[in-house]
Amino acid sequence: MAARSHTAAETEAKVALTRNRLVLEQAKAVGLLGTAKNTRLSGRVPAELIEAAKKRAHVTSDTELLELALSRLALEDDFGVRLVSRKGTIPADIDLGI
């Protein structure tokens, strides 16, 4: 069972690292990330929150975590909002073929 859990953990890490890479590549592609780091961000948050976020994202530094989190937020789509806004727009008599 331990070998199976280890494999699941490795798979989770690989998926997270791939997702992180894709998010950062997309952020770079749209000009949100580049070589210049010209702004400092400071704030107080619980250490447990930072550690849990780093663990979940599979990153080790605060800078990596901030870049990833801010990139995800900046690139987030509005799918949920658009989906909910369509509620009731499909006619009740439409044949869905089910």
C-alpha positions as CSV (number, residue, x, y, z in Angstrom):
1,M,0.0,0.0,0.0
2,A,2.9,2.4,0.8
3,A,4.2,1.9,-2.8
4,R,0.8,2.8,-4.2
5,S,0.6,6.0,-2.1
6,H,4.1,6.9,-3.1
7,T,3.1,6.6,-6.8
8,A,0.0,8.6,-6.2
9,A,2.0,11.4,-4.5
10,E,4.5,11.4,-7.4
11,T,1.7,11.6,-9.9
12,E,0.1,14.5,-8.0
13,A,3.4,16.3,-7.9
14,K,4.0,15.8,-11.6
15,V,0.5,17.1,-12.4
16,A,1.0,20.2,-10.1
17,L,4.4,21.0,-11.6
18,T,3.0,20.7,-15.2
19,R,0.0,22.9,-14.3
20,N,2.4,25.4,-12.7
21,R,4.6,25.5,-15.7
22,L,1.7,26.0,-18.1
23,V,0.2,28.8,-16.0
24,L,3.6,30.6,-15.8
25,E,4.2,30.1,-19.6
26,Q,0.7,31.6,-20.3
27,A,1.4,34.5,-18.0
28,K,4.7,35.1,-19.9
29,A,3.0,34.8,-23.2
30,V,0.5,37.6,-22.4
31,G,3.2,39.8,-20.9
32,L,2.4,39.4,-17.2
33,L,5.8,37.9,-16.4
34,G,9.1,38.9,-17.7
35,T,12.7,39.3,-16.7
36,A,12.1,42.5,-14.7
37,K,11.0,42.1,-11.1
38,N,10.3,45.7,-10.3
39,T,7.6,45.6,-7.6
40,R,7.8,44.5,-4.0
41,L,4.8,43.0,-2.4
42,S,4.5,42.8,1.4
43,G,1.8,41.6,3.8
44,R,1.2,39.6,6.9
45,V,-0.5,36.2,6.6
46,P,-0.5,33.1,8.8
47,A,2.6,30.9,8.3
48,E,0.3,27.9,8.1
49,L,-1.5,29.4,5.0
50,I,1.8,29.9,3.2
51,E,3.1,26.4,4.0
52,A,-0.2,24.8,3.0
53,A,-0.2,26.7,-0.3
54,K,3.4,25.8,-1.0
55,K,2.8,22.2,-0.3
56,R,-0.3,22.1,-2.5
57,A,1.4,24.0,-5.3
58,H,4.7,22.0,-4.9
59,V,6.8,25.1,-4.7
60,T,9.5,26.0,-2.2
61,S,10.0,29.8,-2.3
62,D,7.7,32.6,-1.4
63,T,8.5,34.3,-4.7
64,E,7.5,31.2,-6.7
65,L,4.2,31.0,-4.7
66,L,3.4,34.6,-5.2
67,E,4.1,34.5,-9.0
68,L,2.1,31.4,-9.4
69,A,-0.9,32.5,-7.3
70,L,-1.0,36.0,-8.9
71,S,-0.7,34.5,-12.4
72,R,-3.6,32.1,-11.7
73,L,-5.7,34.9,-10.5
74,A,-4.8,37.2,-13.3
75,L,-5.5,34.5,-15.9
76,E,-8.6,33.1,-14.3
77,D,-11.5,32.8,-16.8
78,D,-15.1,33.7,-16.1
79,F,-16.6,30.4,-17.1
80,G,-18.6,30.0,-13.9
81,V,-20.1,33.5,-14.2
82,R,-21.0,33.0,-17.8
83,L,-22.5,29.6,-17.2
84,V,-24.7,30.8,-14.4
85,S,-25.8,33.9,-16.4
86,R,-27.1,31.5,-19.1
87,K,-29.6,29.9,-16.6
88,G,-33.0,29.8,-18.2
89,T,-31.9,30.7,-21.7
90,I,-32.5,27.3,-23.2
91,P,-36.1,26.8,-24.3
92,A,-38.0,24.2,-22.2
93,D,-39.2,22.4,-25.4
94,I,-35.8,21.9,-26.9
95,D,-35.1,18.3,-27.9
96,L,-31.8,17.3,-26.2
97,G,-31.8,13.8,-27.7
98,I,-31.7,12.1,-24.4
